[in-house]
Each structure stands twice: as C-alpha cells, then as structure tokens.
Amino acid sequence: MGYDLHITRKTNWFDPSPAITLHDWLDYAAGDPEMQHEGYAETRAGDGNVVRVERAGICMWKAYSGGENRQGTAWLTWSKGNIVAKNPDQETRRKMWLIAQAFDAKVQGDEGECYDQDGETIAEPTVTTEPTPSMPADQKRPWWKFW
C-alpha cells in the first residue's frame, strides 16, 4: 500500500476520461532524455530477495537524485489513463508537474488534492459569504432590544 500521485487530464484521476494513452506516455518517455522505458521495476527486499513487477508502461526517471538515502529509484507507470508514482517525494512531484505540462494535465493525489510546480499542494480557494440574518433588521429599535 502507499499513496499515489497521478498525472491526469481527468477532473478526478479515477474518472473514465479524458485519458493519457499508453502510446502517448511511451512517446513522451522516448523524447525525454531523463526518462527510460524499462517495462519493469525491480528492487531488493529487506530479506535480500528481489521483487520485480513487469508492466508495459513502467519508466524510470534516470535523473532522480535517489532521495534522502541517495539509493532510491523513481518509477513512473502508466495505469488506467494516468501516469502514476507511489509515495513520491518533493523532487519527484516537481518532475511529475513538468511531465504534466507536456500532456496539458495536472498532478493529483489519491484524495483529489493537486500539486504545483514546486511539488506543494495547491490550496483550494475558499468562498466566504456574509451570513444571512434570520430576520430583517428593525431600524427603529436599538440593536440590544431584540423583543
């Protein structure tokens, strides 16, 4: 399990369309010198065993610094019309925003929040309205006389 961020053209990442096609994603990866289409992701588990996932849309971000311990790998994969990264750090979120610009898309988290070019969440604008009084004000009485 983890928290996914999605590069998506959809209003919500889980909507059916408009989708980014696998072909679009692989074309993008082929044209970005920082990306490498692998078709698989592989890592060594804590017990020493190798865990490997094979999927046509898996690409590695070669320019990734490796994260805090400098040993990580940033994998982005195509899934259901979106490009997805699991538990991305701020550096990866910034790269995802750059990729999203090429697709006229946005970066959206599992809970619907969006991310900006700095990898930070975008604050939703709040709408404030004046409260509507339950009774019209009587201009003939002082404010403190309510009966």
Phi and psi in radians as a Rosetta constraint file:
Dihedral C 1 N 2 CA 2 C 2 CIRCULARHARMONIC 3.062 0.35
Dihedral N 2 CA 2 C 2 N 3 CIRCULARHARMONIC -3.029 0.35
Dihedral C 2 N 3 CA 3 C 3 CIRCULARHARMONIC -1.923 0.35
Dihedral N 3 CA 3 C 3 N 4 CIRCULARHARMONIC 2.174 0.35
Dihedral C 3 N 4 CA 4 C 4 CIRCULARHARMONIC -1.740 0.35
Dihedral N 4 CA 4 C 4 N 5 CIRCULARHARMONIC 2.523 0.35
Dihedral C 4 N 5 CA 5 C 5 CIRCULARHARMONIC -1.992 0.35
Dihedral N 5 CA 5 C 5 N 6 CIRCULARHARMONIC 2.474 0.35
Dihedral C 5 N 6 CA 6 C 6 CIRCULARHARMONIC -2.141 0.35
Dihedral N 6 CA 6 C 6 N 7 CIRCULARHARMONIC 2.278 0.35
Dihedral C 6 N 7 CA 7 C 7 CIRCULARHARMONIC -1.530 0.35
Dihedral N 7 CA 7 C 7 N 8 CIRCULARHARMONIC 2.062 0.35
Dihedral C 7 N 8 CA 8 C 8 CIRCULARHARMONIC -2.504 0.35
Dihedral N 8 CA 8 C 8 N 9 CIRCULARHARMONIC 2.594 0.35
Dihedral C 8 N 9 CA 9 C 9 CIRCULARHARMONIC -1.669 0.35
Dihedral N 9 CA 9 C 9 N 10 CIRCULARHARMONIC -0.142 0.35
Dihedral C 9 N 10 CA 10 C 10 CIRCULARHARMONIC -1.383 0.35
Dihedral N 10 CA 10 C 10 N 11 CIRCULARHARMONIC 2.777 0.35
Dihedral C 10 N 11 CA 11 C 11 CIRCULARHARMONIC -1.061 0.35
Dihedral N 11 CA 11 C 11 N 12 CIRCULARHARMONIC -0.855 0.35
Dihedral C 11 N 12 CA 12 C 12 CIRCULARHARMONIC -2.137 0.35
Dihedral N 12 CA 12 C 12 N 13 CIRCULARHARMONIC 2.442 0.35
Dihedral C 12 N 13 CA 13 C 13 CIRCULARHARMONIC -0.976 0.35
Dihedral N 13 CA 13 C 13 N 14 CIRCULARHARMONIC -0.435 0.35
Dihedral C 13 N 14 CA 14 C 14 CIRCULARHARMONIC -1.575 0.35
Dihedral N 14 CA 14 C 14 N 15 CIRCULARHARMONIC -0.056 0.35
Dihedral C 14 N 15 CA 15 C 15 CIRCULARHARMONIC -1.162 0.35
Dihedral N 15 CA 15 C 15 N 16 CIRCULARHARMONIC 2.763 0.35
Dihedral C 15 N 16 CA 16 C 16 CIRCULARHARMONIC -1.243 0.35
Dihedral N 16 CA 16 C 16 N 17 CIRCULARHARMONIC -0.507 0.35
Dihedral C 16 N 17 CA 17 C 17 CIRCULARHARMONIC -2.791 0.35
Dihedral N 17 CA 17 C 17 N 18 CIRCULARHARMONIC 2.884 0.35
Dihedral C 17 N 18 CA 18 C 18 CIRCULARHARMONIC -1.423 0.35
Dihedral N 18 CA 18 C 18 N 19 CIRCULARHARMONIC 2.357 0.35
Dihedral C 18 N 19 CA 19 C 19 CIRCULARHARMONIC -1.704 0.35
Dihedral N 19 CA 19 C 19 N 20 CIRCULARHARMONIC 2.729 0.35
Dihedral C 19 N 20 CA 20 C 20 CIRCULARHARMONIC -1.611 0.35
Dihedral N 20 CA 20 C 20 N 21 CIRCULARHARMONIC 2.177 0.35
Dihedral C 20 N 21 CA 21 C 21 CIRCULARHARMONIC -1.401 0.35
Dihedral N 21 CA 21 C 21 N 22 CIRCULARHARMONIC 2.755 0.35
Dihedral C 21 N 22 CA 22 C 22 CIRCULARHARMONIC -1.029 0.35
Dihedral N 22 CA 22 C 22 N 23 CIRCULARHARMONIC -0.704 0.35
Dihedral C 22 N 23 CA 23 C 23 CIRCULARHARMONIC -1.060 0.35
Dihedral N 23 CA 23 C 23 N 24 CIRCULARHARMONIC -0.774 0.35
Dihedral C 23 N 24 CA 24 C 24 CIRCULARHARMONIC -1.024 0.35
Dihedral N 24 CA 24 C 24 N 25 CIRCULARHARMONIC -0.778 0.35
Dihedral C 24 N 25 CA 25 C 25 CIRCULARHARMONIC -1.117 0.35
Dihedral N 25 CA 25 C 25 N 26 CIRCULARHARMONIC -0.810 0.35
Dihedral C 25 N 26 CA 26 C 26 CIRCULARHARMONIC -1.175 0.35
Dihedral N 26 CA 26 C 26 N 27 CIRCULARHARMONIC -0.615 0.35
Dihedral C 26 N 27 CA 27 C 27 CIRCULARHARMONIC -1.094 0.35
Dihedral N 27 CA 27 C 27 N 28 CIRCULARHARMONIC -0.763 0.35
Dihedral C 27 N 28 CA 28 C 28 CIRCULARHARMONIC -1.058 0.35
Dihedral N 28 CA 28 C 28 N 29 CIRCULARHARMONIC -0.865 0.35
Dihedral C 28 N 29 CA 29 C 29 CIRCULARHARMONIC -1.038 0.35
Dihedral N 29 CA 29 C 29 N 30 CIRCULARHARMONIC -0.661 0.35
Dihedral C 29 N 30 CA 30 C 30 CIRCULARHARMONIC -1.160 0.35
Dihedral N 30 CA 30 C 30 N 31 CIRCULARHARMONIC -0.505 0.35
Dihedral C 30 N 31 CA 31 C 31 CIRCULARHARMONIC -1.621 0.35
Dihedral N 31 CA 31 C 31 N 32 CIRCULARHARMONIC -0.164 0.35
Dihedral C 31 N 32 CA 32 C 32 CIRCULARHARMONIC -1.761 0.35
Dihedral N 32 CA 32 C 32 N 33 CIRCULARHARMONIC 1.967 0.35
Dihedral C 32 N 33 CA 33 C 33 CIRCULARHARMONIC -1.113 0.35
Dihedral N 33 CA 33 C 33 N 34 CIRCULARHARMONIC -0.264 0.35
Dihedral C 33 N 34 CA 34 C 34 CIRCULARHARMONIC -1.484 0.35
Dihedral N 34 CA 34 C 34 N 35 CIRCULARHARMONIC -0.206 0.35
Dihedral C 34 N 35 CA 35 C 35 CIRCULARHARMONIC -1.867 0.35
Dihedral N 35 CA 35 C 35 N 36 CIRCULARHARMONIC 2.568 0.35
Dihedral C 35 N 36 CA 36 C 36 CIRCULARHARMONIC -2.360 0.35
Dihedral N 36 CA 36 C 36 N 37 CIRCULARHARMONIC 2.140 0.35
Dihedral C 36 N 37 CA 37 C 37 CIRCULARHARMONIC -1.346 0.35
Dihedral N 37 CA 37 C 37 N 38 CIRCULARHARMONIC 2.051 0.35
Dihedral C 37 N 38 CA 38 C 38 CIRCULARHARMONIC -1.818 0.35
Dihedral N 38 CA 38 C 38 N 39 CIRCULARHARMONIC -0.733 0.35
Dihedral C 38 N 39 CA 39 C 39 CIRCULARHARMONIC 1.448 0.35
Dihedral N 39 CA 39 C 39 N 40 CIRCULARHARMONIC 0.003 0.35
Dihedral C 39 N 40 CA 40 C 40 CIRCULARHARMONIC -2.742 0.35
Dihedral N 40 CA 40 C 40 N 41 CIRCULARHARMONIC 2.802 0.35
Dihedral C 40 N 41 CA 41 C 41 CIRCULARHARMONIC -2.243 0.35
Dihedral N 41 CA 41 C 41 N 42 CIRCULARHARMONIC 2.421 0.35
Dihedral C 41 N 42 CA 42 C 42 CIRCULARHARMONIC -2.462 0.35
Dihedral N 42 CA 42 C 42 N 43 CIRCULARHARMONIC 2.395 0.35
Dihedral C 42 N 43 CA 43 C 43 CIRCULARHARMONIC -2.619 0.35
Dihedral N 43 CA 43 C 43 N 44 CIRCULARHARMONIC 2.815 0.35
Dihedral C 43 N 44 CA 44 C 44 CIRCULARHARMONIC -1.694 0.35
Dihedral N 44 CA 44 C 44 N 45 CIRCULARHARMONIC 2.212 0.35
Dihedral C 44 N 45 CA 45 C 45 CIRCULARHARMONIC -1.341 0.35
Dihedral N 45 CA 45 C 45 N 46 CIRCULARHARMONIC 2.942 0.35
Dihedral C 45 N 46 CA 46 C 46 CIRCULARHARMONIC -1.009 0.35
Dihedral N 46 CA 46 C 46 N 47 CIRCULARHARMONIC -0.513 0.35
Dihedral C 46 N 47 CA 47 C 47 CIRCULARHARMONIC -1.497 0.35
Dihedral N 47 CA 47 C 47 N 48 CIRCULARHARMONIC 0.044 0.35
Dihedral C 47 N 48 CA 48 C 48 CIRCULARHARMONIC 1.656 0.35
Dihedral N 48 CA 48 C 48 N 49 CIRCULARHARMONIC -0.242 0.35
Dihedral C 48 N 49 CA 49 C 49 CIRCULARHARMONIC -1.273 0.35
Dihedral N 49 CA 49 C 49 N 50 CIRCULARHARMONIC 2.610 0.35
Dihedral C 49 N 50 CA 50 C 50 CIRCULARHARMONIC -1.590 0.35
Dihedral N 50 CA 50 C 50 N 51 CIRCULARHARMONIC 2.263 0.35
Dihedral C 50 N 51 CA 51 C 51 CIRCULARHARMONIC -1.853 0.35
Dihedral N 51 CA 51 C 51 N 52 CIRCULARHARMONIC 2.231 0.35
Dihedral C 51 N 52 CA 52 C 52 CIRCULARHARMONIC -2.294 0.35
Dihedral N 52 CA 52 C 52 N 53 CIRCULARHARMONIC 2.325 0.35
Dihedral C 52 N 53 CA 53 C 53 CIRCULARHARMONIC -2.096 0.35
Dihedral N 53 CA 53 C 53 N 54 CIRCULARHARMONIC 2.239 0.35
Dihedral C 53 N 54 CA 54 C 54 CIRCULARHARMONIC -1.952 0.35
Dihedral N 54 CA 54 C 54 N 55 CIRCULARHARMONIC 2.244 0.35
Dihedral C 54 N 55 CA 55 C 55 CIRCULARHARMONIC -2.770 0.35
Dihedral N 55 CA 55 C 55 N 56 CIRCULARHARMONIC 2.443 0.35
Dihedral C 55 N 56 CA 56 C 56 CIRCULARHARMONIC -1.006 0.35
Dihedral N 56 CA 56 C 56 N 57 CIRCULARHARMONIC -0.579 0.35
Dihedral C 56 N 57 CA 57 C 57 CIRCULARHARMONIC -1.650 0.35
Dihedral N 57 CA 57 C 57 N 58 CIRCULARHARMONIC 0.226 0.35
Dihedral C 57 N 58 CA 58 C 58 CIRCULARHARMONIC -1.431 0.35
Dihedral N 58 CA 58 C 58 N 59 CIRCULARHARMONIC 2.195 0.35
Dihedral C 58 N 59 CA 59 C 59 CIRCULARHARMONIC -2.252 0.35
Dihedral N 59 CA 59 C 59 N 60 CIRCULARHARMONIC 2.606 0.35
Dihedral C 59 N 60 CA 60 C 60 CIRCULARHARMONIC -1.840 0.35
Dihedral N 60 CA 60 C 60 N 61 CIRCULARHARMONIC 2.394 0.35
Dihedral C 60 N 61 CA 61 C 61 CIRCULARHARMONIC -1.535 0.35
Dihedral N 61 CA 61 C 61 N 62 CIRCULARHARMONIC 1.798 0.35
Dihedral C 61 N 62 CA 62 C 62 CIRCULARHARMONIC -1.205 0.35
Dihedral N 62 CA 62 C 62 N 63 CIRCULARHARMONIC -0.480 0.35
Dihedral C 62 N 63 CA 63 C 63 CIRCULARHARMONIC -1.477 0.35
Dihedral N 63 CA 63 C 63 N 64 CIRCULARHARMONIC 0.025 0.35
Dihedral C 63 N 64 CA 64 C 64 CIRCULARHARMONIC -1.105 0.35
Dihedral N 64 CA 64 C 64 N 65 CIRCULARHARMONIC 2.394 0.35
Dihedral C 64 N 65 CA 65 C 65 CIRCULARHARMONIC -1.252 0.35
Dihedral N 65 CA 65 C 65 N 66 CIRCULARHARMONIC -0.309 0.35
Dihedral C 65 N 66 CA 66 C 66 CIRCULARHARMONIC 1.810 0.35
Dihedral N 66 CA 66 C 66 N 67 CIRCULARHARMONIC 0.003 0.35
Dihedral C 66 N 67 CA 67 C 67 CIRCULARHARMONIC 1.351 0.35
Dihedral N 67 CA 67 C 67 N 68 CIRCULARHARMONIC -2.835 0.35
Dihedral C 67 N 68 CA 68 C 68 CIRCULARHARMONIC -1.024 0.35
Dihedral N 68 CA 68 C 68 N 69 CIRCULARHARMONIC -0.747 0.35
Dihedral C 68 N 69 CA 69 C 69 CIRCULARHARMONIC -1.626 0.35
Dihedral N 69 CA 69 C 69 N 70 CIRCULARHARMONIC 0.059 0.35
Dihedral C 69 N 70 CA 70 C 70 CIRCULARHARMONIC 1.050 0.35
Dihedral N 70 CA 70 C 70 N 71 CIRCULARHARMONIC 0.313 0.35
Dihedral C 70 N 71 CA 71 C 71 CIRCULARHARMONIC -2.116 0.35
Dihedral N 71 CA 71 C 71 N 72 CIRCULARHARMONIC 0.070 0.35
Dihedral C 71 N 72 CA 72 C 72 CIRCULARHARMONIC -1.429 0.35
Dihedral N 72 CA 72 C 72 N 73 CIRCULARHARMONIC 2.904 0.35
Dihedral C 72 N 73 CA 73 C 73 CIRCULARHARMONIC -2.250 0.35
Dihedral N 73 CA 73 C 73 N 74 CIRCULARHARMONIC 2.433 0.35
Dihedral C 73 N 74 CA 74 C 74 CIRCULARHARMONIC -1.768 0.35
Dihedral N 74 CA 74 C 74 N 75 CIRCULARHARMONIC 1.985 0.35
Dihedral C 74 N 75 CA 75 C 75 CIRCULARHARMONIC -1.887 0.35
Dihedral N 75 CA 75 C 75 N 76 CIRCULARHARMONIC 2.352 0.35
Dihedral C 75 N 76 CA 76 C 76 CIRCULARHARMONIC -2.137 0.35
Dihedral N 76 CA 76 C 76 N 77 CIRCULARHARMONIC 2.387 0.35
Dihedral C 76 N 77 CA 77 C 77 CIRCULARHARMONIC -2.321 0.35
Dihedral N 77 CA 77 C 77 N 78 CIRCULARHARMONIC 2.595 0.35
Dihedral C 77 N 78 CA 78 C 78 CIRCULARHARMONIC -1.486 0.35
Dihedral N 78 CA 78 C 78 N 79 CIRCULARHARMONIC 2.332 0.35
Dihedral C 78 N 79 CA 79 C 79 CIRCULARHARMONIC -2.691 0.35
Dihedral N 79 CA 79 C 79 N 80 CIRCULARHARMONIC 2.140 0.35
Dihedral C 79 N 80 CA 80 C 80 CIRCULARHARMONIC 0.891 0.35
Dihedral N 80 CA 80 C 80 N 81 CIRCULARHARMONIC 0.745 0.35
Dihedral C 80 N 81 CA 81 C 81 CIRCULARHARMONIC 1.489 0.35
Dihedral N 81 CA 81 C 81 N 82 CIRCULARHARMONIC 0.120 0.35
Dihedral C 81 N 82 CA 82 C 82 CIRCULARHARMONIC -2.228 0.35
Dihedral N 82 CA 82 C 82 N 83 CIRCULARHARMONIC 2.850 0.35
Dihedral C 82 N 83 CA 83 C 83 CIRCULARHARMONIC -1.893 0.35
Dihedral N 83 CA 83 C 83 N 84 CIRCULARHARMONIC 2.222 0.35
Dihedral C 83 N 84 CA 84 C 84 CIRCULARHARMONIC -2.174 0.35
Dihedral N 84 CA 84 C 84 N 85 CIRCULARHARMONIC 2.483 0.35
Dihedral C 84 N 85 CA 85 C 85 CIRCULARHARMONIC -2.242 0.35
Dihedral N 85 CA 85 C 85 N 86 CIRCULARHARMONIC 2.445 0.35
Dihedral C 85 N 86 CA 86 C 86 CIRCULARHARMONIC -1.699 0.35
Dihedral N 86 CA 86 C 86 N 87 CIRCULARHARMONIC 2.241 0.35
Dihedral C 86 N 87 CA 87 C 87 CIRCULARHARMONIC 0.882 0.35
Dihedral N 87 CA 87 C 87 N 88 CIRCULARHARMONIC 0.871 0.35
Dihedral C 87 N 88 CA 88 C 88 CIRCULARHARMONIC -1.269 0.35
Dihedral N 88 CA 88 C 88 N 89 CIRCULARHARMONIC 2.477 0.35
Dihedral C 88 N 89 CA 89 C 89 CIRCULARHARMONIC -1.430 0.35
Dihedral N 89 CA 89 C 89 N 90 CIRCULARHARMONIC -3.139 0.35
Dihedral C 89 N 90 CA 90 C 90 CIRCULARHARMONIC -1.090 0.35
Dihedral N 90 CA 90 C 90 N 91 CIRCULARHARMONIC -0.673 0.35
Dihedral C 90 N 91 CA 91 C 91 CIRCULARHARMONIC -1.039 0.35
Dihedral N 91 CA 91 C 91 N 92 CIRCULARHARMONIC -0.769 0.35
Dihedral C 91 N 92 CA 92 C 92 CIRCULARHARMONIC -1.197 0.35
Dihedral N 92 CA 92 C 92 N 93 CIRCULARHARMONIC -0.671 0.35
Dihedral C 92 N 93 CA 93 C 93 CIRCULARHARMONIC -1.081 0.35
Dihedral N 93 CA 93 C 93 N 94 CIRCULARHARMONIC -0.644 0.35
Dihedral C 93 N 94 CA 94 C 94 CIRCULARHARMONIC -1.134 0.35
Dihedral N 94 CA 94 C 94 N 95 CIRCULARHARMONIC -0.745 0.35
Dihedral C 94 N 95 CA 95 C 95 CIRCULARHARMONIC -1.114 0.35
Dihedral N 95 CA 95 C 95 N 96 CIRCULARHARMONIC -0.701 0.35
Dihedral C 95 N 96 CA 96 C 96 CIRCULARHARMONIC -1.071 0.35
Dihedral N 96 CA 96 C 96 N 97 CIRCULARHARMONIC -0.678 0.35
Dihedral C 96 N 97 CA 97 C 97 CIRCULARHARMONIC -1.099 0.35
Dihedral N 97 CA 97 C 97 N 98 CIRCULARHARMONIC -0.721 0.35
Dihedral C 97 N 98 CA 98 C 98 CIRCULARHARMONIC -1.100 0.35
Dihedral N 98 CA 98 C 98 N 99 CIRCULARHARMONIC -0.743 0.35
Dihedral C 98 N 99 CA 99 C 99 CIRCULARHARMONIC -1.098 0.35
Dihedral N 99 CA 99 C 99 N 100 CIRCULARHARMONIC -0.749 0.35
Dihedral C 99 N 100 CA 100 C 100 CIRCULARHARMONIC -1.001 0.35
Dihedral N 100 CA 100 C 100 N 101 CIRCULARHARMONIC -0.617 0.35
Dihedral C 100 N 101 CA 101 C 101 CIRCULARHARMONIC -1.089 0.35
Dihedral N 101 CA 101 C 101 N 102 CIRCULARHARMONIC -0.628 0.35
Dihedral C 101 N 102 CA 102 C 102 CIRCULARHARMONIC -1.165 0.35
Dihedral N 102 CA 102 C 102 N 103 CIRCULARHARMONIC -0.428 0.35
Dihedral C 102 N 103 CA 103 C 103 CIRCULARHARMONIC -1.799 0.35
Dihedral N 103 CA 103 C 103 N 104 CIRCULARHARMONIC 0.112 0.35
Dihedral C 103 N 104 CA 104 C 104 CIRCULARHARMONIC 0.890 0.35
Dihedral N 104 CA 104 C 104 N 105 CIRCULARHARMONIC 0.908 0.35
Dihedral C 104 N 105 CA 105 C 105 CIRCULARHARMONIC -2.263 0.35
Dihedral N 105 CA 105 C 105 N 106 CIRCULARHARMONIC -3.011 0.35
Dihedral C 105 N 106 CA 106 C 106 CIRCULARHARMONIC -2.346 0.35
Dihedral N 106 CA 106 C 106 N 107 CIRCULARHARMONIC 2.920 0.35
Dihedral C 106 N 107 CA 107 C 107 CIRCULARHARMONIC -1.844 0.35
Dihedral N 107 CA 107 C 107 N 108 CIRCULARHARMONIC 2.125 0.35
Dihedral C 107 N 108 CA 108 C 108 CIRCULARHARMONIC -2.302 0.35
Dihedral N 108 CA 108 C 108 N 109 CIRCULARHARMONIC 2.364 0.35
Dihedral C 108 N 109 CA 109 C 109 CIRCULARHARMONIC -1.443 0.35
Dihedral N 109 CA 109 C 109 N 110 CIRCULARHARMONIC 2.977 0.35
Dihedral C 109 N 110 CA 110 C 110 CIRCULARHARMONIC -0.945 0.35
Dihedral N 110 CA 110 C 110 N 111 CIRCULARHARMONIC -0.571 0.35
Dihedral C 110 N 111 CA 111 C 111 CIRCULARHARMONIC -1.623 0.35
Dihedral N 111 CA 111 C 111 N 112 CIRCULARHARMONIC 0.135 0.35
Dihedral C 111 N 112 CA 112 C 112 CIRCULARHARMONIC 1.661 0.35
Dihedral N 112 CA 112 C 112 N 113 CIRCULARHARMONIC -0.084 0.35
Dihedral C 112 N 113 CA 113 C 113 CIRCULARHARMONIC -1.277 0.35
Dihedral N 113 CA 113 C 113 N 114 CIRCULARHARMONIC 2.627 0.35
Dihedral C 113 N 114 CA 114 C 114 CIRCULARHARMONIC -1.942 0.35
Dihedral N 114 CA 114 C 114 N 115 CIRCULARHARMONIC 2.755 0.35
Dihedral C 114 N 115 CA 115 C 115 CIRCULARHARMONIC -2.122 0.35
Dihedral N 115 CA 115 C 115 N 116 CIRCULARHARMONIC 2.580 0.35
Dihedral C 115 N 116 CA 116 C 116 CIRCULARHARMONIC -1.734 0.35
Dihedral N 116 CA 116 C 116 N 117 CIRCULARHARMONIC -3.015 0.35
Dihedral C 116 N 117 CA 117 C 117 CIRCULARHARMONIC -1.122 0.35
Dihedral N 117 CA 117 C 117 N 118 CIRCULARHARMONIC -0.325 0.35
Dihedral C 117 N 118 CA 118 C 118 CIRCULARHARMONIC -1.623 0.35
Dihedral N 118 CA 118 C 118 N 119 CIRCULARHARMONIC 0.023 0.35
Dihedral C 118 N 119 CA 119 C 119 CIRCULARHARMONIC 1.390 0.35
Dihedral N 119 CA 119 C 119 N 120 CIRCULARHARMONIC 0.266 0.35
Dihedral C 119 N 120 CA 120 C 120 CIRCULARHARMONIC -1.767 0.35
Dihedral N 120 CA 120 C 120 N 121 CIRCULARHARMONIC 2.670 0.35
Dihedral C 120 N 121 CA 121 C 121 CIRCULARHARMONIC -1.198 0.35
Dihedral N 121 CA 121 C 121 N 122 CIRCULARHARMONIC 2.523 0.35
Dihedral C 121 N 122 CA 122 C 122 CIRCULARHARMONIC -1.560 0.35
Dihedral N 122 CA 122 C 122 N 123 CIRCULARHARMONIC 2.191 0.35
Dihedral C 122 N 123 CA 123 C 123 CIRCULARHARMONIC -1.211 0.35
Dihedral N 123 CA 123 C 123 N 124 CIRCULARHARMONIC 2.332 0.35
Dihedral C 123 N 124 CA 124 C 124 CIRCULARHARMONIC -1.297 0.35
Dihedral N 124 CA 124 C 124 N 125 CIRCULARHARMONIC 2.333 0.35
Dihedral C 124 N 125 CA 125 C 125 CIRCULARHARMONIC -1.143 0.35
Dihedral N 125 CA 125 C 125 N 126 CIRCULARHARMONIC 2.391 0.35
Dihedral C 125 N 126 CA 126 C 126 CIRCULARHARMONIC -1.745 0.35
Dihedral N 126 CA 126 C 126 N 127 CIRCULARHARMONIC 2.445 0.35
Dihedral C 126 N 127 CA 127 C 127 CIRCULARHARMONIC -1.833 0.35
Dihedral N 127 CA 127 C 127 N 128 CIRCULARHARMONIC 2.123 0.35
Dihedral C 127 N 128 CA 128 C 128 CIRCULARHARMONIC -1.966 0.35
Dihedral N 128 CA 128 C 128 N 129 CIRCULARHARMONIC 2.416 0.35
Dihedral C 128 N 129 CA 129 C 129 CIRCULARHARMONIC -2.244 0.35
Dihedral N 129 CA 129 C 129 N 130 CIRCULARHARMONIC 2.673 0.35
Dihedral C 129 N 130 CA 130 C 130 CIRCULARHARMONIC -1.206 0.35
Dihedral N 130 CA 130 C 130 N 131 CIRCULARHARMONIC 2.416 0.35
Dihedral C 130 N 131 CA 131 C 131 CIRCULARHARMONIC -1.150 0.35
Dihedral N 131 CA 131 C 131 N 132 CIRCULARHARMONIC 2.506 0.35
Dihedral C 131 N 132 CA 132 C 132 CIRCULARHARMONIC -1.555 0.35
Dihedral N 132 CA 132 C 132 N 133 CIRCULARHARMONIC 2.146 0.35
Dihedral C 132 N 133 CA 133 C 133 CIRCULARHARMONIC -1.147 0.35
Dihedral N 133 CA 133 C 133 N 134 CIRCULARHARMONIC 2.538 0.35
Dihedral C 133 N 134 CA 134 C 134 CIRCULARHARMONIC -1.275 0.35
Dihedral N 134 CA 134 C 134 N 135 CIRCULARHARMONIC -0.448 0.35
Dihedral C 134 N 135 CA 135 C 135 CIRCULARHARMONIC -2.325 0.35
Dihedral N 135 CA 135 C 135 N 136 CIRCULARHARMONIC 2.541 0.35
Dihedral C 135 N 136 CA 136 C 136 CIRCULARHARMONIC -1.143 0.35
Dihedral N 136 CA 136 C 136 N 137 CIRCULARHARMONIC 2.543 0.35
Dihedral C 136 N 137 CA 137 C 137 CIRCULARHARMONIC -1.208 0.35
Dihedral N 137 CA 137 C 137 N 138 CIRCULARHARMONIC 2.376 0.35
Dihedral C 137 N 138 CA 138 C 138 CIRCULARHARMONIC -1.649 0.35
Dihedral N 138 CA 138 C 138 N 139 CIRCULARHARMONIC 1.932 0.35
Dihedral C 138 N 139 CA 139 C 139 CIRCULARHARMONIC -1.236 0.35
Dihedral N 139 CA 139 C 139 N 140 CIRCULARHARMONIC -0.207 0.35
Dihedral C 139 N 140 CA 140 C 140 CIRCULARHARMONIC -1.506 0.35
Dihedral N 140 CA 140 C 140 N 141 CIRCULARHARMONIC -0.322 0.35
Dihedral C 140 N 141 CA 141 C 141 CIRCULARHARMONIC -1.842 0.35
Dihedral N 141 CA 141 C 141 N 142 CIRCULARHARMONIC 2.611 0.35
Dihedral C 141 N 142 CA 142 C 142 CIRCULARHARMONIC -1.129 0.35
Dihedral N 142 CA 142 C 142 N 143 CIRCULARHARMONIC 2.697 0.35
Dihedral C 142 N 143 CA 143 C 143 CIRCULARHARMONIC -1.036 0.35
Dihedral N 143 CA 143 C 143 N 144 CIRCULARHARMONIC -0.506 0.35
Dihedral C 143 N 144 CA 144 C 144 CIRCULARHARMONIC -1.460 0.35
Dihedral N 144 CA 144 C 144 N 145 CIRCULARHARMONIC -0.131 0.35
Dihedral C 144 N 145 CA 145 C 145 CIRCULARHARMONIC -1.707 0.35
Dihedral N 145 CA 145 C 145 N 146 CIRCULARHARMONIC 1.783 0.35
Dihedral C 145 N 146 CA 146 C 146 CIRCULARHARMONIC -1.792 0.35
Dihedral N 146 CA 146 C 146 N 147 CIRCULARHARMONIC 0.024 0.35
